[in-house]
């Protein structure tokens, strides 16, 4: 199946597959099209917007990613949360002490906690 999909994507005419719909059109086997449908149905991407400066609105990024996911994969993206730009991460890289360990009640720890809760299905109405 993988070889068949690779062949369908790498078309000899030089045109690339731009969407799941186009891929399915190139597959000759009903079984292969069904496998693609199953994979797409099981595909549930989540998005974490990372290193957002205070002056930027993460919703713009979420919207753009959602449009691409809908066009290319026929699916939606679940927003898992946002991690703001945080100086403690750079400090952590220098000191080799995890930022969450150094600041267990800090902003980063709280943001990561909210994301974990969202992934586990215990999220809040405002994941950020």
Buried (B, 14 or more C-beta within 10 A) or exposed (E): EEEBBEEBEEEEEEEEBEEBEBBBEBBEEEEBBEBBEEEBEEEEEEBBBBEBEEEEEBEEBBEEBBEEBEEBBBBEBBBBBBBBEBEBBEEBEEEEEBBBEBBEEBEBBBBBEBBEBBBEEEBEEEBB
